[in-house]
């Protein structure tokens, strides 16, 4: 399972290098005399092409940021694109925009990371921009299209603090929530009405909510069914769809109602563009069920190995960005099913409250209250350390939970796992001084000992439990050291016995 990469620090700038051999445009690489030119100077030195965007950067108060160390990526609209944008917005120029909008527009074109052309795929760019949004990406022949409309017309202009890609259109900031994105499209009238009647639309409209001293963003994925697909099955309005589901129309706002189950099955927890999907299972909103994806010659939903049947995507109508998620069009009804148990891997640090901290994927952090700091992570010991090393080849995303001294215990309650029989595998890096640990599954000693490098074992992934789950539910894994040493807990995997 691909681990979703999300940076919550408010980063204002961008970087990217792209080099597709099949592309018509040749990379615009600086000659030796310009190797030290920063992005801000590149824009300023080409007023005939970028004077309007330079003015935008200045009005937004971001000019100094383009002259500091990166790496950054800037998607740079030329003057012609800026003039067309003024016409689109019904204004005479930048002076007609508010200061706040100028800042928003400017940040929409910046990414605080390095992206090469080889990193751009069908889906979205791998890093958020200065508005904490993902920019959609796709290909029209050899052309790279950003945010469904803007073509990169000059690629890979390398500067000393990043890279610039010139666009033929301005990237208009996305402002609508994902329900509005669905319901405003006339292709999805039946599906949208289903989201409204079940009340699921209320969740999909939430873009952010108060959290701590600030706000946290929401992320969703919607797999929408077009009216034309429903009509193939004789479904012409939402009442027909309720009948098709065999549901009681008087209780469609209840979780166990078949119509509610059907509608919710099309709404995933977290946002996934096609480039984010890997073979595996992904939880729906309530996390009571999963949608299975198989990525090989096609993007396959709920692929049946026996019949070879699956639901696919309408690619052209997919990867539509919303402020709080990604909208895709599927090519069939996509009924709610309970997929066969599949291999799932959970990173120990991949929890909402953990990811809200500015330390996440950036630096170390120590925590001392083992009962109240995190909802799903509890511990006993001197302290729990968020351990991050961005160049680590041993840990997913370079981060783990670490306790480095004394006698300790750490319990993590992982997301829901489909009912079935599993081998449970725990992974730490193969480092010295790792302790041997007793392992408990839902409070019961498993009979397995995780042996660290400091004991008689070799560290790394080890089987720690035989599990038979009668229901789809969360499960808690506890490890307690039985020899003096450290823990650097990276992930837990549930591997279905039936797949062996």
NORTADA-V735557 format. One record per pair of residues at least 6 apart in sequence whose C-alpha atoms are under 8 Angstrom apart, sorted by the first residue. I is the first residue (numbers start at 1). J is the second residue. D is the distance in Angstrom with one decimal. If there is no record, write none. Layout:
i j d
I J D
I J D
This chain:
i j d
1 278 5.8
1 279 6.7
1 280 6.0
1 344 7.0
1 345 6.6
2 276 7.0
2 277 7.1
2 278 6.0
3 396 7.9
3 397 7.9
4 276 7.2
5 126 7.3
5 127 7.2
6 127 7.0
6 128 7.1
7 127 7.6
7 128 7.0
7 132 8.0
7 360 7.8
7 361 7.5
8 132 7.1
8 355 7.4
8 356 6.6
8 357 7.9
8 358 7.2
9 358 6.0
10 130 6.5
10 131 7.6
10 132 7.0
11 111 7.4
11 112 5.7
11 129 7.2
11 130 5.2
11 132 7.9
12 107 5.8
12 110 6.0
12 111 6.6
12 112 6.3
12 129 7.0
12 130 4.2
12 131 7.6
13 65 7.5
13 66 7.6
13 70 8.0
13 72 5.3
13 73 6.5
13 74 7.1
13 107 7.1
13 109 8.0
13 110 4.3
13 111 4.6
13 112 4.3
13 113 7.6
13 129 7.2
13 130 6.2
14 70 7.8
14 71 6.8
14 72 3.3
14 73 3.1
14 74 5.2
14 109 7.7
14 110 4.3
14 111 2.9
14 112 3.8
14 113 5.3
14 114 7.0
14 129 7.1
14 162 7.2
14 163 7.8
15 70 7.4
15 71 5.3
15 72 3.0
15 73 2.4
15 74 6.2
15 110 7.6
15 111 5.8
15 112 5.9
15 113 4.7
15 114 4.0
15 115 5.9
15 162 4.9
15 163 5.3
15 164 7.3
16 72 6.7
16 73 4.7
16 74 7.7
16 113 6.8
16 114 4.1
16 115 3.4
16 116 5.0
16 117 7.6
16 156 7.3
16 162 6.7
16 163 5.2
16 164 7.1
17 73 8.0
17 114 6.5
17 115 5.0
17 116 3.3
17 117 5.8
17 156 5.3
17 158 7.6
17 163 6.1
18 115 6.7
18 116 3.5
18 117 2.7
18 118 5.8
18 119 7.3
18 120 7.7
18 155 6.6
18 156 5.5
19 27 6.9
19 116 6.5
19 117 4.6
19 118 6.2
19 155 7.6
19 156 7.0
20 117 5.8
20 118 6.4
22 142 6.4
23 142 5.2
23 143 7.0
24 142 7.0
25 153 7.4
25 154 6.6
25 155 7.2
26 154 7.9
26 155 7.4
27 154 7.2
27 155 5.4
27 156 5.3
27 157 6.8
28 154 7.0
28 155 6.4
28 156 5.8
28 157 4.8
28 158 7.3
29 156 6.9
29 157 5.5
29 158 5.7
30 157 7.0
30 158 6.2
30 159 7.3
34 159 8.0
35 159 6.5
35 160 6.1
36 159 6.7
36 160 4.9
37 159 5.6
37 160 5.6
38 66 7.0
38 67 5.7
38 68 7.8
38 159 5.2
38 160 5.1
38 161 5.5
38 162 7.6
39 66 5.6
39 67 6.6
39 159 5.8
39 160 7.4
39 161 6.6
39 162 6.9
39 163 7.3
39 164 7.3
40 63 6.8
40 64 7.9
40 66 4.7
40 67 5.5
41 67 7.4
42 159 7.7
43 50 6.0
43 51 7.5
43 54 6.4
44 50 7.4
44 51 7.0
44 54 6.6
48 79 7.6
49 78 5.3
49 79 5.4
49 80 8.0
50 76 7.9
50 77 7.3
50 78 5.1
50 79 5.4
51 79 6.7
52 78 7.7
52 79 5.7
52 82 6.7
53 76 7.5
53 77 7.0
53 78 7.3
53 79 7.2
53 82 7.4
55 94 8.0
56 94 6.9
56 102 6.4
56 106 6.7
57 63 5.5
57 103 8.0
57 106 6.3
59 99 6.9
59 102 6.6
59 103 7.6
60 99 6.5
60 100 7.7
60 102 5.3
60 103 4.4
60 106 6.8
61 103 7.5
66 161 8.0
67 161 7.6
68 161 7.0
69 160 8.0
69 161 5.2
70 112 7.5
70 113 7.8
70 161 4.5
70 162 5.8
71 112 6.8
71 113 5.8
71 114 6.0
71 161 5.0
71 162 4.5
71 163 7.8
72 110 7.3
72 111 6.0
72 112 4.9
72 113 5.2
72 114 6.0
72 161 6.3
72 162 4.5
72 163 6.4
73 110 5.9
73 111 5.2
73 112 6.5
73 113 6.5
73 114 6.3
73 115 7.2
73 162 5.7
73 163 5.1
73 164 5.8
73 165 7.7
74 109 5.8
74 110 4.9
74 111 6.6
74 162 8.0
74 163 6.5
74 164 4.9
74 165 6.3
75 109 5.1
75 110 6.6
75 164 6.0
75 165 5.0
75 166 5.9
75 167 6.4
76 109 7.0
76 164 6.6
76 165 5.9
76 166 4.6
76 167 5.6
77 166 5.7
77 167 4.5
77 168 5.9
77 169 5.8
77 170 5.5
78 166 6.8
78 167 6.5
78 168 6.5
78 169 7.7
80 168 7.5
81 167 7.6
81 168 5.4
81 169 4.6
81 170 5.9
82 169 7.2
82 170 6.3
83 93 7.6
84 169 7.7
85 169 7.5
85 170 6.3
86 92 6.1
86 93 5.8
86 94 7.7
91 97 8.0
94 102 7.7
104 131 7.0
104 173 7.3
105 171 7.7
105 172 7.0
105 173 6.3
107 129 6.9
107 130 4.6
107 131 6.0
108 129 6.1
108 130 5.8
108 131 5.9
108 133 8.0
108 171 6.9
108 172 7.8
108 173 6.2
109 129 7.0
109 130 7.5
109 171 6.9
110 129 5.5
110 130 5.6
111 127 7.0
111 128 6.4
111 129 4.3
111 130 6.0
112 127 7.8
112 128 7.8
112 129 6.8
112 130 7.4
113 127 6.9
114 162 7.2
114 163 7.8
115 125 7.9
115 126 7.8
116 156 7.9
117 156 8.0
119 125 7.7
119 126 7.6
120 126 7.7
120 137 7.0
121 137 6.6
121 138 6.6
121 275 6.1
122 137 5.8
122 138 4.7
122 139 7.0
122 274 6.3
122 275 5.6
123 136 5.7
123 137 5.3
123 138 6.3
123 273 4.8
123 274 4.6
123 275 4.5
123 276 7.3
123 319 5.7
124 134 6.3
124 135 5.5
124 136 4.0
124 137 4.8
124 138 7.7
124 273 6.0
124 274 7.6
124 275 6.3
124 276 7.9
124 319 7.5
125 134 6.4
125 135 5.7
125 136 6.3
125 137 6.3
126 134 7.6
127 134 6.6
128 134 4.7
128 135 7.3
129 135 7.3
133 323 6.9
134 321 7.7
135 146 6.6
135 147 5.6
135 321 7.5
136 146 5.7
136 147 4.6
136 148 6.7
136 273 7.9
136 319 6.4
136 320 7.2
136 321 6.4
137 144 7.1
137 145 5.7
137 146 4.7
137 147 6.1
137 148 7.0
137 319 8.0
138 144 6.0
138 145 5.2
138 146 6.7
138 148 7.4
139 145 5.7
143 151 6.7
143 152 7.1
144 151 5.8
144 152 5.8
145 151 4.6
145 152 6.5
146 152 7.5
146 171 8.0
147 171 6.9
147 321 7.5
148 320 7.6
149 169 7.2
149 171 7.9
150 167 6.0
150 168 5.8
150 169 4.8
150 170 6.8
150 171 6.9
151 167 5.5
151 168 5.7
151 169 7.0
152 165 6.2
152 166 5.6
152 167 4.6
152 168 6.7
153 165 7.6
153 166 5.7
153 167 5.7
153 168 6.5
154 165 5.7
154 166 5.0
154 167 7.3
155 164 7.0
155 165 4.8
155 166 6.6
156 163 6.0
156 164 6.0
156 165 5.9
157 163 5.4
157 164 5.0
157 165 6.4
158 164 6.5
174 321 7.3
174 322 6.2
174 323 5.7
175 322 7.0
175 323 5.4
176 322 5.8
176 323 5.6
177 204 6.9
177 205 5.3
177 206 7.1
177 207 6.4
177 322 5.5
177 323 5.2
177 324 5.7
177 325 7.6
178 204 6.0
178 205 6.5
178 220 7.7
178 222 7.7
178 321 8.0
178 322 5.1
178 323 6.8
178 324 6.1
178 325 6.1
178 326 7.2
178 327 7.0
179 192 7.7
179 201 5.9
179 204 5.4
179 205 5.8
180 205 7.4
181 322 6.5
181 327 7.7
182 188 6.6
182 192 6.4
182 224 7.6
182 327 7.4
183 189 6.7
183 192 5.2
183 193 7.9
187 226 5.3
187 227 5.9
187 228 7.7
188 224 7.2
188 225 6.6
188 226 4.9
188 227 5.6
189 226 7.8
189 227 6.6
190 226 7.8
190 227 6.2
190 236 7.8
190 237 5.7
190 238 5.3
191 224 6.8
191 225 6.2
191 226 7.2
191 227 7.5
191 238 7.5
191 263 7.9
193 238 6.6
194 238 6.4
194 263 6.6
195 201 5.2
195 263 6.5
196 202 7.8
197 252 7.3
197 253 7.2
198 252 5.6
198 253 4.5
198 254 7.8
198 260 6.0
198 263 7.8
199 253 6.3
200 264 7.2
204 220 7.2
204 324 8.0
206 218 6.8
206 324 7.6
207 217 6.0
207 218 5.4
207 219 7.8
207 323 6.7
207 324 5.3
208 215 6.1
208 216 5.3
208 217 4.3
208 218 5.6
209 215 5.3
209 216 5.5
209 217 6.8
209 218 7.9
210 216 6.4
216 356 7.3
217 324 7.3
218 270 7.5
218 324 5.7
218 325 7.8
219 269 6.9
219 270 4.5
219 271 4.9
219 324 4.9
219 325 4.9
220 267 6.9
220 268 5.8
220 269 5.3
220 270 4.5
220 271 4.5
220 272 7.6
220 324 6.2
220 325 4.5
220 326 6.6
221 267 5.7
221 268 4.9
221 269 6.7
221 270 6.3
221 271 4.7
221 272 6.0
221 325 5.5
221 326 4.9
221 327 6.0
221 328 7.7
222 266 5.7
222 267 4.6
222 268 6.3
222 325 7.9
222 326 6.5
222 327 5.0
222 328 6.1
223 266 4.9
223 267 6.4
223 327 6.4
223 328 5.0
223 329 5.7
223 330 6.0
224 266 6.7
224 327 7.2
224 328 6.0
224 329 4.9
224 330 6.0
225 329 6.1
225 330 5.8
225 331 7.1
225 332 6.9
225 333 6.4
226 329 7.2
226 330 7.9
227 236 7.6
229 331 7.1
229 332 6.2
229 333 7.0
230 236 6.7
230 333 6.9
234 240 7.9
235 241 5.9
235 244 7.8
241 259 7.9
242 248 7.7
242 249 6.8
242 259 5.8
245 258 5.9
245 259 5.6
245 262 7.4
246 258 6.7
246 259 7.5
247 257 6.2
247 258 5.2
247 259 5.5
248 257 7.2
251 257 6.5
252 258 7.7
252 259 6.1
252 260 5.5
253 260 6.3
254 260 6.6
255 261 6.4
261 336 6.8
262 335 6.3
262 336 5.3
264 284 6.8
264 285 6.7
265 284 5.9
265 285 7.9
265 289 7.6
265 290 7.8
265 291 7.4
265 335 7.8
265 336 5.7
266 284 7.4
266 334 7.8
267 284 5.7
267 285 6.1
268 282 7.1
268 283 5.9
268 284 4.1
268 285 5.3
269 282 7.8
269 283 5.9
269 284 5.3
269 285 4.8
269 286 7.9
269 287 7.6
270 325 7.4
271 324 7.7
271 325 4.9
271 326 5.7
272 325 7.5
272 326 6.3
273 319 5.7
273 326 6.1
274 299 8.0
274 319 6.8
277 293 7.5
277 295 7.5
278 293 6.9
278 294 6.9
278 295 5.9
279 292 7.6
279 293 5.2
279 294 4.4
279 295 5.2
280 292 5.8
280 293 5.4
280 294 6.6
280 342 6.7
280 343 6.9
280 344 6.9
281 290 5.8
281 291 5.5
281 292 4.3
281 293 6.1
281 342 6.8
281 343 8.0
281 344 7.1
282 290 5.2
282 291 5.3
282 292 6.4
282 293 7.7
283 289 6.0
283 290 4.3
283 291 6.4
284 290 5.7
284 291 7.1
287 415 7.7
287 416 6.4
288 416 7.1
288 472 6.7
288 473 7.5
289 338 6.6
289 418 7.3
289 472 7.7
290 338 7.2
290 339 7.0
290 418 7.9
291 301 7.1
291 302 6.7
291 339 7.1
292 301 5.7
292 302 4.9
292 303 7.4
292 339 6.6
293 299 7.1
293 300 5.6
293 301 4.7
293 302 6.0
293 303 7.2
294 300 5.0
294 301 6.5
294 302 7.5
294 303 6.6
298 312 7.7
299 312 6.1
299 313 6.8
300 310 5.8
300 311 6.0
300 312 5.2
300 313 7.8
301 310 5.6
301 311 4.9
301 312 6.0
302 310 5.6
302 311 6.6
302 339 7.0
303 309 5.9
303 310 4.4
303 311 7.3
304 310 6.4
311 330 6.9
311 331 6.3
311 332 5.9
311 333 8.0
311 334 6.4
312 330 5.7
312 331 5.5
312 332 7.3
313 328 7.2
313 329 5.8
313 330 4.3
313 331 5.5
314 328 7.6
314 329 5.3
314 330 5.5
314 331 5.8
315 328 7.9
315 329 7.3
317 328 6.5
317 329 5.7
318 327 6.1
318 328 3.9
318 329 5.2
319 326 6.0
319 327 5.8
319 328 5.6
320 326 5.8
320 327 5.0
320 328 6.5
321 327 6.3
341 418 5.9
341 419 7.1
341 420 6.3
341 496 6.1
342 495 6.9
342 496 6.0
343 493 7.1
343 494 5.7
343 495 4.6
343 496 6.0
344 493 5.6
344 494 5.4
344 495 6.8
345 491 6.9
345 492 5.8
345 493 4.1
345 494 6.4
346 414 7.1
346 415 7.9
346 491 5.6
346 492 5.4
346 493 6.1
347 396 7.4
347 490 6.1
347 491 4.4
347 492 6.6
348 400 6.8
348 401 7.1
348 412 7.4
348 489 6.9
348 490 5.8
348 491 5.2
348 492 7.2
349 355 7.7
349 399 7.3
349 400 6.5
349 401 7.0
349 490 7.7
351 376 8.0
353 374 6.6
353 375 7.6
354 360 7.1
354 374 7.2
359 365 6.5
361 388 6.4
361 390 7.5
361 397 7.3
361 398 7.5
361 399 6.9
362 388 6.7
362 390 7.7
363 386 8.0
363 387 7.2
363 388 5.5
363 389 7.4
364 385 6.9
364 386 5.4
364 387 5.0
364 388 5.6
365 385 5.6
365 386 5.0
365 387 7.0
366 383 6.4
366 384 5.8
366 385 4.4
366 386 6.3
367 373 7.5
367 383 5.5
367 384 5.2
367 385 6.2
367 386 8.0
368 382 6.9
368 383 4.7
368 384 6.5
369 383 7.7
370 377 7.9
370 378 5.1
370 379 4.7
370 380 6.0
370 381 7.9
370 383 7.7
370 384 7.7
371 378 5.5
371 379 6.9
372 378 7.9
376 412 5.7
376 413 5.1
376 414 7.4
377 410 7.4
377 411 5.9
377 412 4.7
377 413 6.6
378 410 5.8
378 411 5.2
378 412 6.5
379 408 7.3
379 409 5.4
379 410 4.2
379 411 6.1
380 408 5.4
380 409 5.1
380 410 6.5
381 403 7.6
381 406 7.1
381 407 6.4
381 408 4.6
381 409 6.8
382 405 7.7
382 406 7.4
382 408 7.9
383 403 6.7
384 401 6.9
384 402 6.0
384 403 5.4
385 401 5.9
385 402 5.0
385 403 6.2
386 399 7.1
386 400 6.3
386 401 5.1
386 402 6.4
387 399 5.5
387 400 5.4
387 401 6.0
387 402 6.2
388 398 5.6
388 399 4.4
388 400 6.7
389 398 5.1
389 399 6.3
390 397 7.2
390 398 5.1
390 399 7.8
391 398 6.6
392 398 5.1
394 429 5.6
394 430 7.9
395 428 7.9
395 429 6.8
395 490 6.1
396 490 7.0
399 490 7.1
400 488 5.7
400 489 5.4
400 490 4.8
401 487 7.5
401 488 5.5
401 489 5.2
401 490 6.8
402 486 7.2
402 487 5.3
402 488 4.4
402 489 6.5
403 486 5.7
403 487 5.3
403 488 6.9
404 485 6.8
404 486 4.4
404 487 6.4
405 484 7.7
405 485 6.3
405 486 6.0
406 484 6.7
406 485 7.3
407 480 8.0
407 481 6.5
407 484 6.9
408 480 6.0
408 481 6.2
409 478 7.0
409 479 5.8
409 480 4.4
409 481 6.8
410 478 5.6
410 479 5.6
410 480 6.7
411 476 6.6
411 477 5.6
411 478 4.1
411 479 6.6
412 476 5.5
412 477 5.6
412 478 6.5
413 474 6.6
413 475 5.5
413 476 4.0
413 477 6.4
414 474 5.8
414 475 5.6
414 476 6.1
414 477 7.8
415 473 7.6
415 474 5.1
415 475 7.2
416 472 6.1
416 473 4.5
416 474 4.0
416 475 7.0
417 472 5.5
417 473 5.6
417 474 6.3
417 475 7.7
418 469 7.7
418 471 7.0
418 472 4.4
418 473 7.0
419 468 7.6
419 469 4.9
419 470 5.3
419 471 4.7
419 472 4.6
419 473 7.5
420 468 5.7
420 469 5.1
420 470 6.5
420 471 7.8
420 496 7.2
421 466 7.7
421 467 5.6
421 468 4.2
421 469 6.2
421 496 5.8
421 497 5.6
421 498 7.4
422 466 6.2
422 467 5.1
422 468 6.3
422 494 5.7
422 495 5.1
422 496 4.3
422 497 5.1
423 463 6.7
423 464 7.7
423 465 6.0
423 466 5.0
423 467 6.2
423 494 5.9
423 495 5.1
423 496 6.4
423 497 6.3
424 463 5.7
424 464 5.7
424 465 5.0
424 466 6.3
424 467 6.9
424 492 7.1
424 493 5.8
424 494 4.8
424 495 6.3
425 461 6.3
425 462 5.4
425 463 4.3
425 464 5.6
425 465 7.2
425 492 5.6
425 493 5.1
425 494 6.5
425 495 7.6
426 461 5.5
426 462 5.5
426 463 6.3
426 464 6.4
426 489 7.9
426 490 8.0
426 491 6.1
426 492 4.6
426 493 6.5
427 459 7.7
427 460 5.3
427 461 4.1
427 462 6.3
427 489 6.5
427 490 5.8
427 491 5.4
427 492 6.3
428 459 6.3
428 460 5.0
428 461 6.5
428 487 7.5
428 488 5.6
428 489 4.9
428 490 5.4
428 491 7.3
429 459 6.3
429 460 5.1
429 488 6.9
429 489 7.8
429 490 7.4
430 452 7.6
430 453 6.5
430 458 6.3
430 459 4.5
430 460 5.0
431 453 6.2
431 459 7.0
432 452 7.8
432 453 5.1
432 454 5.7
433 452 7.3
433 453 5.9
433 454 4.1
433 455 7.8
433 485 5.4
433 486 6.2
434 451 7.9
434 452 4.5
434 453 5.1
434 454 4.8
434 455 7.3
434 459 7.3
434 485 5.2
434 486 4.7
434 487 5.9
434 488 7.8
435 451 6.8
435 452 5.0
435 453 7.2
435 454 5.7
435 455 6.4
435 481 6.0
435 482 7.2
435 483 5.5
435 484 5.9
435 485 4.1
435 486 5.3
435 487 6.5
436 449 6.7
436 450 5.5
436 451 4.4
436 452 5.1
436 454 7.4
436 455 5.9
436 481 5.7
436 482 5.7
436 483 5.5
436 484 7.9
436 485 7.6
437 449 5.6
437 450 5.0
437 451 6.5
437 452 7.8
437 479 5.9
437 480 5.2
437 481 4.2
437 482 5.4
437 483 7.3
438 445 7.3
438 447 7.9
438 448 6.8
438 449 5.0
438 450 6.5
438 479 5.7
438 480 5.3
438 481 6.3
438 482 6.7
439 445 6.0
439 446 5.9
439 447 7.5
439 448 6.5
439 449 6.3
439 450 7.1
439 464 6.6
439 465 7.8
439 477 7.1
439 478 5.8
439 479 4.7
439 480 6.7
440 446 5.4
440 477 5.7
440 478 5.0
440 479 6.4
441 465 7.3
441 475 7.2
441 476 5.9
441 477 4.8
441 478 6.6
442 475 6.0
442 476 4.9
442 477 6.2
442 478 7.8
443 476 7.4
443 477 7.6
443 478 7.3
446 464 7.0
446 465 5.4
446 466 7.5
447 464 7.9
447 465 7.4
448 463 7.7
448 464 5.2
448 465 6.4
449 464 6.7
450 457 8.0
450 459 7.9
450 462 6.7
450 463 7.9
450 464 6.5
451 457 4.6
451 458 6.9
451 459 6.3
452 458 6.0
452 459 4.5
453 459 5.2
454 485 6.8
455 483 7.5
